[in-house]
């Protein structure tokens, strides 16, 4: 099987047959090619996340400066930027995924990288917020690098290396989120748009590097015709109807995704408005988030989950999430935001446990369908979540608000997390009752 896999990989390279014959799966040359391809994918994801992290700390002040409005009002526009990006992702990610199945991973990856680079330049040079908005549309349409990178890894991995290679993908994401926000905050010393120029330069250099060195990973015999029916984003959502037994757990997961936007969409706006943080301080706080998430996902889960089991991990994680959000909501000093990140990030033990329970209810040959549906749900929450949380923050901080309460989004997020825990508990309790009576 390993030799067959190697021969399929060789068919993708377009090299002369005598050269291909040298590149067997055990050949040092073949291993070197795989290593080089994996290295590029690692760098691609790392650069993508660094570029994303670079611009997060500067978004509030840039929007406020462009529109000549205070930071709390700019949060609404920041929410719309997140919405349009998520909407474009929801519509076009399945299209680009199907295109990569037809034309190969390489052209889609390069197209995605080039699109991101152009978007960063677009925003760096944007004379008005409308141009900024157009840039986000472009990046949403072209933003398929993560999913295509994952497909590329699946193509080039053997059964023995697949887990390790996907682990590298996760490591690249975590490392990029630690580096990006910290550098983004520091670069603002050179101007509010400096992080966008830096992100554009990194991304376009990576695109240029990939253009010359990245081989194709999908052999022609494994490609399939493009199908608009299969590229329909609503189709993946409808597949979830096939699994009524997990409907309650899926609702619980959706509430977690929605609640998370209290932090994801609001952190920079809230801390700048409430505590007068600078871009540098926001960047450092987000880098700490990256470190804590990496510690929880890479270490704490491995220790706690085997001891607690999935069900208790879900309840404990959701309560910790809620606790962190309630503490954010009522924080009165800057240092508290850093301290309260600890219980919030420890709540990360809930997500993998909940997903593990859900996948345990579905046959092995239907897991891809399930994950496609869950991904579509996550995309939908990324459309509605920012709108809810940023508008709520603005409503309770604007002049004439019934109550001045900047932490209201965190309060709602905490309540949603508790609601998720209750729904998960009821669903799993009913399932146990049916199993006993059955």
C-alpha positions as CSV (number, residue, x, y, z in Angstrom):
1,X,0.0,0.0,0.0
2,X,2.9,2.4,0.8
3,X,4.5,1.7,-2.6
4,X,1.1,2.3,-4.4
5,X,0.7,5.6,-2.5
6,X,4.2,6.6,-3.6
7,X,3.5,5.8,-7.2
8,X,0.3,7.9,-7.1
9,X,2.3,10.8,-5.7
10,X,4.9,10.4,-8.4
11,X,2.2,10.6,-11.1
12,X,1.5,14.2,-9.9
13,X,4.9,15.6,-10.4
14,X,5.0,15.6,-14.2
15,X,8.7,14.4,-14.1
16,X,10.3,12.1,-16.7
17,X,9.8,8.4,-16.0
18,X,13.5,7.7,-15.2
19,X,13.3,10.3,-12.5
20,X,10.0,9.1,-11.2
21,X,11.3,5.6,-10.8
22,X,13.9,6.9,-8.3
23,X,11.2,8.5,-6.1
24,X,9.8,5.4,-4.4
25,X,8.3,5.8,-1.0
26,X,11.6,4.6,0.7
27,X,13.8,6.8,-1.4
28,X,15.7,9.6,0.3
29,X,14.7,11.8,-2.7
30,X,11.0,11.1,-2.1
31,X,11.3,11.7,1.6
32,X,13.0,15.0,0.9
33,X,10.2,16.0,-1.5
34,X,7.5,15.2,1.0
35,X,9.5,17.0,3.7
36,X,9.8,20.1,1.5
37,X,6.1,20.1,0.6
38,X,5.2,19.7,4.3
39,X,7.5,22.5,5.2
40,X,5.8,24.8,2.7
41,X,2.4,23.9,4.0
42,X,3.6,24.6,7.6
43,X,5.0,28.0,6.5
44,X,1.8,28.8,4.6
45,X,-0.5,28.2,7.6
46,X,2.0,30.0,9.9
47,X,2.2,33.0,7.6
48,X,-1.6,33.1,7.2
49,X,-2.2,33.1,10.9
50,X,0.6,35.6,11.5
51,X,-0.9,37.9,8.9
52,X,-4.3,37.6,10.5
53,X,-2.8,38.2,14.0
54,X,-0.9,41.2,12.8
55,X,-4.0,43.2,11.9
56,X,-6.3,42.3,14.9
57,X,-4.8,44.8,17.3
58,X,-5.0,47.7,14.8
59,X,-8.6,47.2,13.5
60,X,-10.5,49.2,16.1
61,X,-8.4,52.4,15.7
62,X,-8.1,52.0,12.0
63,X,-11.9,51.8,11.6
64,X,-12.4,54.6,14.0
65,X,-9.9,56.8,12.2
66,X,-11.4,56.0,8.8
67,X,-14.9,56.8,9.8
68,X,-14.1,59.6,12.3
69,X,-16.1,57.8,15.1
70,X,-15.3,56.6,18.6
71,X,-14.0,53.1,19.2
72,X,-17.2,51.7,20.7
73,X,-19.2,52.8,17.6
74,X,-16.5,51.4,15.4
75,X,-17.3,48.0,16.9
76,X,-20.4,47.8,14.8
77,X,-18.4,48.2,11.6
78,X,-15.8,45.8,12.8
79,X,-18.7,43.3,13.3
80,X,-19.8,43.8,9.7
81,X,-16.3,43.2,8.4
82,X,-16.3,39.9,10.2
83,X,-19.7,39.1,8.9
84,X,-18.9,39.7,5.2
85,X,-15.7,37.7,5.5
86,X,-17.6,34.7,7.1
87,X,-20.4,35.0,4.6
88,X,-18.0,34.8,1.6
89,X,-16.2,31.9,3.3
90,X,-19.6,30.1,3.8
91,X,-20.5,30.5,0.1
92,X,-17.1,30.1,-1.6
93,X,-15.2,27.6,0.6
94,X,-17.2,24.6,-0.9
95,X,-16.7,26.0,-4.4
96,X,-12.9,26.3,-4.0
97,X,-12.8,22.9,-2.3
98,X,-14.5,21.3,-5.3
99,X,-12.2,23.3,-7.7
100,X,-9.2,21.8,-5.9
101,X,-10.7,18.3,-6.4
102,X,-10.9,19.1,-10.2
103,X,-7.7,21.1,-10.8
104,X,-5.5,20.1,-7.9
105,X,-4.4,21.7,-4.6
106,X,-1.5,23.7,-5.9
107,X,-3.5,26.3,-8.0
108,X,-6.1,26.8,-5.3
109,X,-3.5,27.3,-2.6
110,X,-1.5,29.8,-4.8
111,X,-4.8,31.6,-5.7
112,X,-5.7,31.8,-2.0
113,X,-2.3,33.2,-1.0
114,X,-2.3,35.7,-3.8
115,X,-5.8,36.8,-2.8
116,X,-4.8,37.4,0.8
117,X,-1.7,39.3,-0.2
118,X,-3.8,41.6,-2.5
119,X,-6.4,42.1,0.3
120,X,-3.7,43.2,2.8
121,X,-2.4,45.7,0.3
122,X,-5.9,46.8,-0.6
123,X,-6.6,47.6,3.0
124,X,-3.2,49.2,3.6
125,X,-3.9,51.7,0.7
126,X,-7.7,52.0,1.3
127,X,-8.7,55.7,1.2
128,X,-12.1,54.9,2.8
129,X,-14.0,52.3,4.8
130,X,-15.8,51.2,1.6
131,X,-12.5,50.0,0.1
132,X,-11.7,48.3,3.4
133,X,-15.0,46.4,3.0
134,X,-14.2,45.4,-0.5
135,X,-10.9,44.0,0.7
136,X,-12.7,41.8,3.2
137,X,-14.9,40.5,0.4
138,X,-11.9,39.5,-1.6
139,X,-10.2,37.8,1.3
140,X,-13.4,35.9,2.1
141,X,-13.7,34.6,-1.4
142,X,-10.1,33.5,-1.7
143,X,-9.6,32.4,1.9
144,X,-9.4,28.6,1.3
145,X,-5.9,28.1,2.4
146,X,-6.7,26.2,5.6
147,X,-9.0,23.7,4.1
148,X,-6.9,23.2,1.0
149,X,-3.8,22.9,3.1
150,X,-5.5,20.2,5.1
151,X,-6.4,18.4,1.9
152,X,-2.8,18.7,0.7
153,X,-1.6,17.1,3.9
154,X,-4.0,14.2,3.5
155,X,-2.7,13.8,-0.1
156,X,1.0,13.6,0.8
157,X,0.7,11.7,4.2
158,X,0.9,8.0,4.8
159,X,-1.1,6.3,7.5
160,X,2.0,6.4,9.7
161,X,2.6,10.2,9.3
162,X,-0.9,11.6,9.0
163,X,-1.4,12.3,12.7
164,X,2.0,13.9,13.0
165,X,1.5,16.1,9.9
166,X,-1.9,17.3,11.0
167,X,-0.4,18.0,14.4
168,X,2.1,20.3,12.7
169,X,-0.8,22.1,11.1
170,X,-2.2,22.8,14.5
171,X,1.2,23.8,15.8
172,X,1.5,26.3,13.0
173,X,-1.8,27.8,13.8
174,X,-0.9,28.2,17.5
175,X,2.5,29.6,16.9
176,X,1.2,32.1,14.3
177,X,-1.4,33.4,16.8
178,X,1.3,33.9,19.4
179,X,3.6,35.7,17.1
180,X,1.2,37.7,14.9
181,X,-0.7,39.9,17.5
182,X,2.5,40.7,19.4
183,X,4.3,41.9,16.3
184,X,1.2,43.7,15.0
185,X,1.0,45.7,18.2
186,X,4.7,46.7,18.0
187,X,4.5,47.6,14.3
188,X,2.0,50.3,15.0
189,X,4.9,52.4,16.1
190,X,5.6,52.8,12.4
191,X,2.0,53.8,11.6
192,X,-1.5,52.4,11.9
193,X,-1.3,50.6,8.5
194,X,2.2,49.2,9.0
195,X,0.9,45.7,10.1
196,X,-1.1,45.5,6.8
197,X,2.0,46.2,4.7
198,X,3.9,43.6,6.8
199,X,1.2,41.0,6.3
200,X,1.0,41.7,2.5
201,X,4.8,41.3,2.2
202,X,4.9,38.0,4.2
203,X,1.9,36.5,2.2
204,X,3.2,37.5,-1.2
205,X,6.7,36.3,-0.5
206,X,5.1,33.0,0.5
207,X,3.1,32.9,-2.7
208,X,6.2,33.6,-4.8
209,X,8.1,30.8,-2.9
210,X,5.2,28.4,-3.4
211,X,5.0,29.2,-7.1
212,X,8.5,28.0,-7.7
213,X,8.8,25.1,-5.2
214,X,5.3,23.7,-4.4
215,X,4.5,20.4,-6.2
216,X,1.0,19.3,-7.0
217,X,-0.3,16.7,-4.5
218,X,-3.5,15.4,-6.2
219,X,-2.9,12.9,-9.0
220,X,-5.0,13.3,-12.2
221,X,-6.6,9.9,-11.7
222,X,-7.9,11.0,-8.3
223,X,-9.5,14.2,-9.6
224,X,-13.2,14.5,-10.3
225,X,-15.4,16.8,-12.3
226,X,-16.6,20.0,-10.7
227,X,-20.2,19.8,-9.4
228,X,-22.3,22.8,-8.4
229,X,-24.6,20.5,-6.4
230,X,-21.6,19.3,-4.3
231,X,-20.4,22.8,-4.0
232,X,-23.6,24.0,-2.4
233,X,-22.9,25.2,1.2
234,X,-26.6,24.5,2.3
235,X,-26.2,20.9,1.3
236,X,-23.8,20.2,4.1
237,X,-26.2,21.7,6.7
238,X,-29.0,19.5,5.4
239,X,-26.9,16.4,6.0
240,X,-27.2,17.0,9.7
241,X,-30.9,16.0,9.5
242,X,-29.7,12.4,9.1
243,X,-28.5,12.4,12.7
244,X,-31.6,13.2,14.9
245,X,-29.9,11.5,17.9
246,X,-27.3,14.2,18.2
247,X,-29.5,17.2,17.5
248,X,-29.4,18.4,21.2
249,X,-25.6,18.1,21.2
250,X,-25.3,20.0,17.9
251,X,-27.4,22.8,19.4
252,X,-25.1,22.9,22.4
253,X,-22.1,23.2,20.1
254,X,-23.8,26.0,18.2
255,X,-24.3,27.9,21.4
256,X,-20.6,27.5,22.2
257,X,-19.7,28.9,18.8
258,X,-22.0,31.9,19.2
259,X,-20.9,32.6,22.7
260,X,-17.2,32.6,21.6
261,X,-17.8,35.7,19.5
262,X,-18.3,37.7,22.7
263,X,-14.5,37.4,23.0
264,X,-13.5,36.9,19.3
265,X,-15.4,39.9,17.9
266,X,-15.2,42.2,20.9
267,X,-11.9,41.8,22.7
268,X,-10.0,44.6,21.0
269,X,-12.9,47.1,21.0
270,X,-13.9,46.4,24.7
271,X,-10.3,46.6,26.1
272,X,-9.5,49.8,24.1
273,X,-12.8,51.4,25.2
274,X,-13.0,50.2,28.8
275,X,-9.3,50.3,29.8
276,X,-7.8,52.6,27.1
277,X,-5.4,49.8,25.9
278,X,-3.0,50.5,23.1
279,X,-2.5,48.3,20.1
280,X,0.6,46.9,21.8
281,X,-1.3,45.9,24.9
282,X,-4.0,44.2,22.8
283,X,-1.4,42.3,20.9
284,X,0.3,41.1,24.0
285,X,-3.0,40.0,25.5
286,X,-3.8,38.0,22.4
287,X,-0.4,36.4,22.3
288,X,-1.1,35.3,25.9
289,X,-4.3,33.8,24.7
290,X,-2.4,31.8,22.0
291,X,0.0,30.5,24.7
292,X,-2.8,29.5,27.0
293,X,-4.8,27.8,24.3
294,X,-1.7,25.9,23.1
295,X,-1.0,24.8,26.7
296,X,-4.6,23.6,27.2
297,X,-5.0,21.9,23.8
298,X,-1.6,20.4,23.8
299,X,-1.2,19.5,27.5
300,X,-4.1,19.9,29.9
301,X,-6.6,18.0,27.7
302,X,-4.3,15.0,27.6
303,X,-4.2,14.9,31.4
304,X,-7.7,15.8,32.3
305,X,-9.8,14.1,29.6
306,X,-8.7,10.5,30.4
307,X,-9.4,11.1,34.1
308,X,-12.7,12.9,33.8
309,X,-14.1,11.4,30.6
310,X,-15.8,13.2,27.8
311,X,-19.1,14.0,29.6
312,X,-17.5,15.6,32.7
313,X,-15.0,17.4,30.5
314,X,-17.9,19.1,28.6
315,X,-19.6,20.3,31.8
316,X,-16.4,21.5,33.5
317,X,-15.2,23.2,30.4
318,X,-18.4,25.0,29.7
319,X,-18.6,26.2,33.3
320,X,-15.0,27.5,33.1
321,X,-15.9,29.3,29.9
322,X,-18.9,30.9,31.5
323,X,-16.9,31.8,34.6
324,X,-14.2,33.5,32.5
325,X,-16.8,35.5,30.5
326,X,-18.7,36.6,33.7
327,X,-15.4,37.8,35.1
328,X,-14.5,39.7,31.9
329,X,-18.0,41.4,32.0
330,X,-17.4,42.8,35.5
331,X,-13.7,43.5,35.4
332,X,-12.7,46.9,36.7
333,X,-8.9,47.0,36.1
334,X,-6.6,46.0,33.3
335,X,-4.7,43.3,35.1
336,X,-8.0,41.4,35.7
337,X,-8.4,40.8,32.0
338,X,-5.1,39.0,31.9
339,X,-5.9,37.0,35.1
340,X,-9.4,36.0,34.0
341,X,-7.9,34.6,30.7
342,X,-6.9,31.6,32.8
343,X,-10.3,30.1,33.6
344,X,-11.6,31.2,30.2
345,X,-8.9,29.4,28.2
346,X,-9.1,26.3,30.5
347,X,-12.7,26.1,29.2
348,X,-11.1,24.8,26.0
349,X,-11.3,21.3,27.4
350,X,-15.1,21.3,26.5
351,X,-15.0,21.6,22.7
352,X,-12.9,18.5,21.8
353,X,-14.9,16.4,24.4
354,X,-18.2,17.6,23.0
355,X,-17.1,16.9,19.4
356,X,-15.8,13.5,20.5
357,X,-19.3,12.6,21.9
358,X,-21.0,13.8,18.7
359,X,-18.7,11.8,16.4
360,X,-19.2,8.7,18.5
361,X,-22.8,8.7,17.5
362,X,-22.1,8.5,13.8
363,X,-20.7,5.6,11.7
364,X,-17.1,5.8,10.5
365,X,-18.1,6.0,6.8
366,X,-20.3,9.1,7.5
367,X,-17.8,11.2,9.5
368,X,-16.8,13.4,6.5
369,X,-20.5,14.3,6.0
370,X,-20.9,15.1,9.7
371,X,-17.8,17.3,9.8
372,X,-18.9,19.1,6.7
373,X,-22.2,19.9,8.3
374,X,-20.6,21.1,11.6
375,X,-18.2,23.3,9.7
376,X,-21.1,24.9,7.9
377,X,-22.8,25.5,11.2
378,X,-19.6,27.1,12.5
379,X,-19.5,29.4,9.5
380,X,-23.1,30.4,10.1
381,X,-22.4,31.4,13.7
382,X,-19.5,33.4,12.4
383,X,-22.0,35.4,10.3
384,X,-24.5,36.0,13.1
385,X,-22.2,36.0,16.2
386,X,-20.3,39.2,15.4
387,X,-23.5,41.1,14.6
388,X,-25.1,40.2,17.9
389,X,-22.1,40.8,20.1
390,X,-20.7,44.0,18.5
391,X,-24.1,45.7,18.3
392,X,-24.9,44.7,21.9
393,X,-21.6,46.2,23.0
394,X,-22.3,49.5,21.1
395,X,-25.9,49.7,22.3
396,X,-24.9,49.6,26.0
397,X,-22.0,52.0,25.5
398,X,-23.6,54.7,23.3
399,X,-24.8,58.0,24.5
400,X,-28.3,57.6,25.9
401,X,-28.0,53.8,26.7
402,X,-30.5,52.6,29.2
403,X,-27.6,51.2,31.3
404,X,-23.9,51.8,30.6
405,X,-22.5,48.3,30.6
406,X,-19.5,47.6,28.3
407,X,-19.3,44.0,29.4
408,X,-22.8,43.1,28.3
409,X,-21.6,40.8,25.4
410,X,-19.4,38.8,27.8
411,X,-22.5,38.4,30.1
412,X,-24.5,37.1,27.2
413,X,-21.6,34.8,26.2
414,X,-21.5,33.4,29.7
415,X,-25.2,32.7,29.7
416,X,-25.0,31.0,26.4
417,X,-22.2,28.7,27.7
418,X,-24.3,27.8,30.7
419,X,-27.3,27.2,28.3
420,X,-25.1,24.9,26.3
421,X,-24.1,22.9,29.4
422,X,-27.8,22.5,30.4
423,X,-28.8,21.3,26.9
424,X,-25.8,18.8,26.8
425,X,-26.8,17.5,30.2
426,X,-30.4,17.0,29.4
427,X,-29.6,15.3,26.0
428,X,-27.1,12.9,27.5
429,X,-29.3,12.2,30.5
430,X,-32.2,11.3,28.2
431,X,-29.9,9.1,26.1
432,X,-28.9,7.2,29.3
433,X,-32.5,6.8,30.3
434,X,-33.4,5.3,26.9
435,X,-30.4,3.0,27.0
436,X,-31.4,1.7,30.5
437,X,-35.1,1.2,29.6
438,X,-34.2,-0.3,26.2
